[in-house]
């Protein structure tokens, strides 16, 4: 299974699951130290339980990972229902930090169920997501592609639509040489989503798609004539497609220096795409922009 499939499967399984007395400590007490957990005590013969259950599931799903739900059939698992003195069902308890902090008995209207879940979601540690995103970015900068992918995937298990995590994971795949999966991850984000990592990946994928597969003829042409801008441009496209952005930028800057208007400023446009692929704060983008400004304003 790919990391995408694992992320989707785990996100559904982690947010809403059937619990037991044996798994209560792990699924509820320990899990609630990281994310608030709602426990729904129910039974198959209970009519109001069948009404409340779907409403709880919808509200928890809408909370996008800020709350989890554990459903426990008290006929099969009476231990913790007894310890919590459940006298009628449905009975709902909210756990935070390993302890019950809120709850209600009976089936509530869906609007009140949503308010209950939203109130609990507000207690979720938002900083945890930010910490994971920062960890992923730092790992990428250090070249630890596996560590970065793990951090971003962990965010996506809780919030599958987190744009920053999608962008970071796509970058991790691209850095690991898997352009196909990088494209697949990037496509999971809305087309109009704005994120530097997503922009970088999309630019890099566009460069790879445009790259010529064979450049020997262009290299021979350039060796004969250093002012053959078309040959130099095609070589730059091939280098950019392989992620050799600095070499590609050097060729494009040479074209701009010799004929900045060549082919409707194609070299400058391609250079800007390389800057975007490398990242606005990268050494390639910073030094390249300085050289470009020097050429244009000299």
C-alpha positions as CSV (number, residue, x, y, z in Angstrom):
1,X,0.0,0.0,0.0
2,X,1.3,3.5,-0.9
3,X,1.7,6.2,1.8
4,X,-1.4,7.9,0.3
5,X,-3.5,4.8,0.8
6,X,-2.1,4.3,4.3
7,X,-2.8,7.9,5.2
8,X,-6.4,7.6,4.0
9,X,-7.0,4.3,5.7
10,X,-5.5,5.3,9.0
11,X,-7.4,8.6,9.1
12,X,-10.7,6.8,8.9
13,X,-9.7,4.1,11.4
14,X,-8.1,6.5,13.9
15,X,-10.9,9.0,14.0
16,X,-13.9,6.6,14.5
17,X,-13.4,3.1,15.8
18,X,-15.1,0.3,17.8
19,X,-13.6,-0.1,21.2
20,X,-13.5,-2.8,23.8
21,X,-12.7,-3.1,27.5
22,X,-9.4,-4.6,26.5
23,X,-8.5,-1.6,24.2
24,X,-10.0,1.1,26.4
25,X,-6.7,2.2,28.0
26,X,-5.0,2.6,24.6
27,X,-8.0,3.9,22.5
28,X,-9.3,6.3,25.1
29,X,-7.1,7.1,28.1
30,X,-3.7,7.2,26.3
31,X,-5.1,8.6,23.0
32,X,-6.9,11.4,24.8
33,X,-3.5,12.7,26.0
34,X,-2.9,13.8,22.4
35,X,-6.4,14.3,21.0
36,X,-9.8,14.6,22.8
37,X,-11.7,11.3,22.6
38,X,-15.5,10.9,22.8
39,X,-16.7,7.5,24.1
40,X,-20.2,6.4,23.0
41,X,-21.6,3.6,25.1
42,X,-24.4,1.9,23.1
43,X,-26.1,-1.4,22.5
44,X,-27.7,-3.0,19.4
45,X,-31.2,-3.1,21.0
46,X,-31.1,0.6,21.8
47,X,-33.2,2.8,19.4
48,X,-31.9,6.2,20.6
49,X,-28.4,4.9,20.2
50,X,-29.0,4.3,16.5
51,X,-30.2,7.9,16.2
52,X,-27.3,9.4,18.1
53,X,-24.4,7.3,16.6
54,X,-24.6,8.7,13.0
55,X,-24.9,12.3,14.3
56,X,-21.8,11.8,16.5
57,X,-19.9,10.3,13.5
58,X,-20.8,13.2,11.2
59,X,-19.7,15.8,13.8
60,X,-16.4,14.0,14.6
61,X,-15.7,13.7,10.8
62,X,-16.4,17.4,10.3
63,X,-13.9,18.3,13.1
64,X,-11.1,17.0,10.8
65,X,-9.0,15.2,13.3
66,X,-9.4,17.5,16.3
67,X,-11.6,14.9,18.0
68,X,-11.8,11.1,18.0
69,X,-14.7,8.8,18.6
70,X,-14.7,5.3,20.2
71,X,-18.0,3.3,20.2
72,X,-18.4,0.7,22.8
73,X,-21.1,-2.0,22.9
74,X,-21.9,-2.3,26.7
75,X,-23.4,-5.8,26.3
76,X,-20.1,-7.1,25.1
77,X,-17.9,-4.7,27.1
78,X,-19.5,-3.9,30.5
79,X,-16.3,-3.1,32.6
80,X,-15.7,0.6,31.9
81,X,-19.4,1.4,31.5
82,X,-19.8,0.1,35.1
83,X,-16.8,2.0,36.3
84,X,-18.3,5.2,34.8
85,X,-21.7,4.4,36.4
86,X,-23.5,4.3,33.1
87,X,-27.2,3.7,34.1
88,X,-28.9,4.3,30.8
89,X,-27.8,4.5,27.1
90,X,-26.8,6.1,25.0
91,X,-24.2,7.6,27.3
92,X,-21.4,9.8,26.0
93,X,-18.2,10.8,27.8
94,X,-15.5,13.2,26.6
95,X,-11.9,12.4,27.7
96,X,-9.1,14.9,27.7
97,X,-5.6,14.2,29.1
98,X,-6.7,10.7,30.2
99,X,-9.7,11.9,32.3
100,X,-13.4,12.3,31.6
101,X,-14.2,16.0,31.4
102,X,-17.7,16.2,29.9
103,X,-20.6,14.1,28.7
104,X,-24.4,13.6,28.4
105,X,-27.0,10.9,28.5
106,X,-29.7,10.2,25.9
107,X,-30.0,11.2,22.2
108,X,-29.6,14.9,21.6
109,X,-30.6,16.9,18.5
110,X,-27.9,17.0,15.9
111,X,-27.3,20.7,16.4
112,X,-26.5,20.0,20.1
113,X,-24.3,17.1,19.2
114,X,-22.3,19.3,16.9
115,X,-22.0,22.0,19.6
116,X,-20.7,19.3,22.0
117,X,-18.1,18.1,19.6
118,X,-17.0,21.6,18.5
119,X,-16.6,22.6,22.2
120,X,-14.4,19.6,22.7
121,X,-12.5,20.2,19.5
122,X,-11.5,23.6,20.7
123,X,-9.5,21.9,23.5
124,X,-7.4,20.0,20.9
125,X,-3.7,20.9,21.0
126,X,-3.4,22.9,17.8
127,X,0.3,23.4,18.5
128,X,0.9,19.7,17.8
129,X,0.1,20.1,14.1
130,X,2.4,23.2,13.9
131,X,5.2,21.3,15.6
132,X,4.9,18.4,13.2
133,X,4.9,20.7,10.2
134,X,8.0,22.5,11.5
135,X,9.6,19.1,12.1
136,X,8.9,18.1,8.5
137,X,10.2,21.3,7.0
138,X,13.4,21.0,9.1
139,X,13.9,17.4,8.1
140,X,13.6,18.4,4.4
141,X,16.2,21.1,4.8
142,X,18.5,18.5,6.4
143,X,18.0,16.1,3.6
144,X,16.1,13.6,5.8
145,X,13.4,12.7,3.3
146,X,12.1,9.8,5.3
147,X,11.7,11.8,8.5
148,X,10.0,14.6,6.6
149,X,7.5,12.2,5.0
150,X,6.7,10.7,8.3
151,X,6.0,14.0,10.0
152,X,3.8,15.3,7.1
153,X,1.9,11.9,6.9
154,X,1.2,12.1,10.6
155,X,-0.5,15.4,10.1
156,X,-2.5,14.1,7.2
157,X,-3.7,11.1,9.3
158,X,-5.5,13.6,11.5
159,X,-6.4,16.2,8.8
160,X,-6.3,14.7,5.3
161,X,-6.9,18.1,3.7
162,X,-4.1,20.0,5.4
163,X,-2.6,21.9,2.5
164,X,0.8,22.5,4.2
165,X,1.2,18.8,4.9
166,X,0.2,17.9,1.4
167,X,2.7,20.3,0.0
168,X,5.4,19.1,2.3
169,X,4.7,15.4,1.6
170,X,4.7,16.0,-2.1
171,X,8.1,17.8,-1.8
172,X,9.4,14.8,0.2
173,X,8.4,12.4,-2.5
174,X,9.9,14.6,-5.2
175,X,13.2,14.9,-3.2
176,X,13.2,11.1,-2.9
177,X,13.0,10.8,-6.7
178,X,9.4,9.7,-6.9
179,X,7.8,12.3,-9.2
180,X,4.7,10.1,-9.8
181,X,3.7,10.0,-6.2
182,X,4.6,13.7,-5.7
183,X,2.1,14.5,-8.5
184,X,-0.5,12.3,-6.9
185,X,-0.1,14.0,-3.5
186,X,-0.1,17.5,-5.0
187,X,-3.3,16.6,-6.9
188,X,-5.1,15.9,-3.6
189,X,-4.9,19.6,-2.7
190,X,-7.5,22.0,-4.2
191,X,-6.3,23.5,-7.5
192,X,-6.5,27.0,-6.1
193,X,-4.6,26.1,-2.9
194,X,-1.8,28.5,-2.2
195,X,1.3,27.1,-0.4
196,X,5.0,27.6,-1.2
197,X,5.7,23.8,-1.1
198,X,2.8,23.0,-3.4
199,X,3.9,25.8,-5.8
200,X,7.4,24.4,-5.7
201,X,6.3,20.9,-6.5
202,X,4.0,21.9,-9.2
203,X,6.7,24.0,-10.9
204,X,9.2,21.2,-10.6
205,X,6.7,18.7,-12.1
206,X,6.0,21.1,-15.0
207,X,9.8,21.4,-15.6
208,X,10.1,17.6,-15.7
209,X,7.2,17.3,-18.1
210,X,8.7,19.8,-20.5
211,X,12.2,18.4,-20.5
212,X,13.6,16.9,-23.7
213,X,14.6,13.3,-23.3
214,X,17.7,13.5,-25.6
215,X,20.1,16.5,-25.7
216,X,23.2,15.1,-27.4
217,X,22.4,16.9,-30.6
218,X,21.9,20.2,-28.8
219,X,25.2,19.7,-26.9
220,X,27.0,19.2,-30.2
221,X,25.4,22.3,-31.6
222,X,26.3,24.4,-28.6
223,X,29.9,23.2,-28.7
224,X,30.1,24.5,-32.3
225,X,28.3,27.7,-31.6
226,X,28.2,29.1,-28.0
227,X,25.6,31.7,-29.3
228,X,23.1,28.9,-30.3
229,X,20.4,30.0,-27.9
230,X,18.0,27.4,-28.9
231,X,20.4,24.6,-28.1
232,X,21.4,26.1,-24.8
233,X,17.7,26.6,-23.9
234,X,16.9,22.9,-24.6
235,X,19.9,21.8,-22.6
236,X,18.7,24.0,-19.7
237,X,15.2,22.5,-19.9
238,X,16.7,19.0,-19.7
239,X,18.8,19.9,-16.7
240,X,15.9,21.5,-15.0
241,X,13.8,18.5,-15.6
242,X,16.3,16.3,-13.7
243,X,16.4,18.7,-10.8
244,X,19.8,20.2,-11.7
245,X,18.4,23.7,-11.3
246,X,21.7,25.6,-10.7
247,X,23.2,24.4,-14.0
248,X,20.0,25.1,-15.8
249,X,19.8,28.6,-14.3
250,X,23.4,29.3,-15.4
251,X,22.6,28.4,-19.0
252,X,19.4,30.6,-19.0
253,X,21.2,33.5,-17.4
254,X,23.8,33.2,-20.2
255,X,21.1,33.5,-22.8
256,X,19.6,36.5,-21.1
257,X,23.0,38.2,-20.8
258,X,23.6,37.7,-24.5
259,X,20.1,38.4,-25.8
260,X,17.5,39.1,-23.1
261,X,14.6,39.4,-25.6
262,X,15.3,36.1,-27.4
263,X,12.2,34.1,-28.2
264,X,9.9,36.4,-26.4
265,X,12.0,36.3,-23.2
266,X,11.6,32.5,-23.0
267,X,14.8,32.2,-21.0
268,X,13.7,34.6,-18.3
269,X,10.3,32.9,-18.0
270,X,11.9,29.5,-17.7
271,X,14.3,30.9,-15.1
272,X,11.4,32.2,-13.0
273,X,9.9,28.7,-13.0
274,X,13.2,27.3,-11.8
275,X,13.2,29.8,-8.9
276,X,9.7,28.7,-8.0
277,X,10.7,25.0,-8.1
278,X,13.8,25.6,-6.0
279,X,11.9,27.7,-3.5
280,X,11.8,31.4,-3.1
281,X,14.2,31.3,-0.1
282,X,16.7,28.9,-1.7
283,X,20.2,29.8,-2.6
284,X,19.5,29.2,-6.2
285,X,16.6,31.6,-6.3
286,X,18.4,34.3,-4.2
287,X,21.7,34.3,-6.1
288,X,19.8,33.8,-9.4
289,X,17.7,36.9,-8.8
290,X,20.7,39.0,-8.0
291,X,22.4,37.9,-11.2
292,X,19.2,38.5,-13.2
293,X,18.8,42.0,-11.8
294,X,22.5,42.8,-12.5
295,X,22.0,41.7,-16.1
296,X,18.7,43.5,-16.7
297,X,19.7,46.8,-15.0
298,X,23.3,47.0,-16.2
